Every structure is written in structure tokens, then in C-alpha cells.
Amino acid sequence: MTTNPIDLKAALDGFDAVWSPRIITYLNDYDIRLARFHGEHVWHVHLDTDEFFLVLDGEIDIALREQAGERNVTLPRGSVFVVPRGTFHKPSSKEGAAVLLVEPTGTLSVGDRHDEVPDHIDVTAGHLVFGGDARSFCLGGRVAEPQLSSRCGIFFPSGSATREKAVLARRQLRTRGWSAS
């Protein structure tokens, strides 16, 4: 974890990809992620965790499937909302938005269950941002050193064992001198 301030504007200026979250720092075993939203995401559910949204710029809608039926929550700039665990939801943004997300390390962007994922959605547990340079690492039972010029994302199946792998991977990266800043 960095001990320096993180400039959110600079981090956001470092990428254009929508629906492809960037991990900017950590809080205990949680990722603090930045994402750009534009258009529609996919209906999905996180079975074991809530999902925190803070709209930094623009406006988003979150469609929810709850016991009482479907409803839509609109979040303008500066608004916060938490989708409870086990609730199917579908974020979207008509004009585009920048959003800060807080989720346990290893949480997939499409949850534990989801509809068919369209090509414009990045199925990932986040791309690490180091010093303003987006670099990622792969998990395939072992951790690969981040490469300066390559990005492969963090891809693995959902479940508590994968969260443990992601936390372990993050700790291994820290011991090798990599830290988010």
C-alpha cells in the first residue's frame, strides 16, 4: 500500500477503457478501484459481498432485482450507494461516469453469477495501477511478476478460495517491492 496521497484525477486520466476497473490502493483485504462507466454493464450478483459505489463524475443508474421487484437507483455526482450482497444489479451510464468502488480483493467485475457478458465488459478482478502506469498481473495458480509493457488482467473463477489467492498475490507483490501509488 502506498503511504503517499493518490491523485484520483491523474489516475482517471491514465486510462480510457470503460467497464475495466483499476485498483488504486487497498484497505485491509479490500480493493479501492476506479472505473469508467458508459453504456450498460451486465446483470450480475455478488453472493458473498456488498458493492460500494461513489460517483466521482457524471451520473449512473443501478437497476436492482429485489424481493419486492425491480427498481432503479439514480446516482448523480457525489452520491454513494451500496448494493447488498445477493442482489442482482446492472449498472449503467448514458453519458459516462467515473466511479470509485470498494470490494474485497478478488471480486470479479461480473460477480459470481451473471448474464452473458458482452465484449465491451472486462471480466476481471481489477488492473493494478502503479505510479500512474496501469500494469496488471495474471493468476494461474501462481503470481507472475508485473511486466512494464504487458497487461493481462487478473482472471480467475469466483469463490472464497480465489479471494485468498488474490490477497496472497497482493502480499507477494508487496514483498517484491511493488506497491500501488
N, C-alpha and C positions, 0 to 999 in steps of 0.2 A: 504494500500500500504506500502511496506517496505521502510525504509529510509536507508537500508544497501545495499551495492553492491550485485548483483546476479551473481554467478559464472555459466555461461552458460554450461561449460564443466561438472561441478558437477550436474547441473540439468539434462543434457542429459544422464549422467551416471546413473541417478536414475530410468530410465525406458528403456525398450526394445521394447515395443509394437509399431508396425507401424500403421500409419493412425489413431492414437489416441492422439490428441493434448493435451498438458499440459499447463495450464495457469500459467505463472511465475510471472507476475505482471500486473498492469493496468495503463493506461494512459487516464485520464478522464473517459469516458464511453467506452473505448476500451480495449480488452484483448491483451496482448502480450503473444503469445503462442509459444511453441516449439513442433515440430513434427518430427517423423522419417518417411521417405518415403521409400518404397521398393515395386516394382511391380507397378500395376496400381490402381488408385483411380476410381471413377465413374464420368461419365459425369454429371455435375450439374451447377446450376446457382444461384447466389445471386442477387435477384431482386432489392434490395434497398441499396446495399453497394459494394464498390470496395473491392478487396482482395490483400493484400500486402505480397509478398514472398521475403525473404532474405535467400539465400543458405549459410549455415554456413560450411557445409562439404559435399563432394560428388557433384553430378550433377543431375538436374531434367529436365524433359521436361514438358511443359504445352501445350496440344493441345487446340486450340481455334476454336470455331464456330462463325465466324464473318459474317457481311453482304456480304463481298467480297468472302466468302468461308472459308474453314478450313485451318488453318496453325499451325505450331508447333514452339514453342519458347524453345530454349535450354538455361538453366541457369547453368553455372559452379559455383564452389565455389566462394563466394564473390559477386555474381550477385544479383541484385534486379529487381523485375518485379511487376507491378500492373495489375491485371485482372480487367477491368472496370465492374461496375455493369451492370447486364443484359446480360453478355456474358457467354454462356455455355463454360465450360472448363473441362479438365481432366488432373490432374497432374499425373506424373509417374516418376519412377526412376529405371533404370535397375540394378544398382549396390548398391543402397541405398544412402540415404542422410539425413542430419539434416537440418531443415528449421525453421526459425523464421517467424511467421505470425502475422499480425496485423489486427484485425477485431473488429467490435462493439460487446460488451458483448451480449451474447445470440445468436450469429450467429452459425447456425448448420454447422457441417463439411461437410454435403452433400447438403448445400444450401436450397433454397426454393422449387426448383423442381429438380428432378434427375431421372436417370435411376434406374433400380432395383439395390439395394445395396447388394453386395456380403458379405459373412460372415466375410471377413478379414477387412472390413471397420467399424470403430467405429462411429455410428451415435450419435454425442454428440456436446454440445456447449463447451466442454473442461473439463478437470480434473484439479482441483486446486492442486498446489504444495505448500506445507507449509514446510519451513525449510528443503527442500530436500526430504521430505516424501510426496509421492503422496497420497492425500486424496481427496475425492470427496464428493459432496452433491447432493441430489435429489431435484427437484422441482416438486411438485404436488399440486400447489395452495398454498403451504406453504413451509417454509425452514426447513430442518432437520439439526440438529447440525452435523458437521463432526464427524465421528467416527474414532478412531485411527486405527482400523483394517479392516474397511469395505470401499468398493468403489462401488458406484452405478452410478456415472456419472450424468450429467445434461441432462435430456431428456425432451423436450417439443416441441410442434409444432412451426413452423416458424411464423414470423409476428412481427409487431412493439410492440404489447402488450407483447409478450414473451421477447423482449429485455428489456422492462420496468420491467418485473418480475425479470429478471436476474440482472439488475442494483440494484433493491431493495434488492434482495437476497444478493448481494455482500455487500451492505451497512449494512444489518442486521448482516452478519458475522463479519464485522469490529467492530460493536458495541459490539459484544460478545467476542472481543479480538482476533479474527482470522485475520491474515494478511499474505499475501504471502511474503516469504523471500527466 
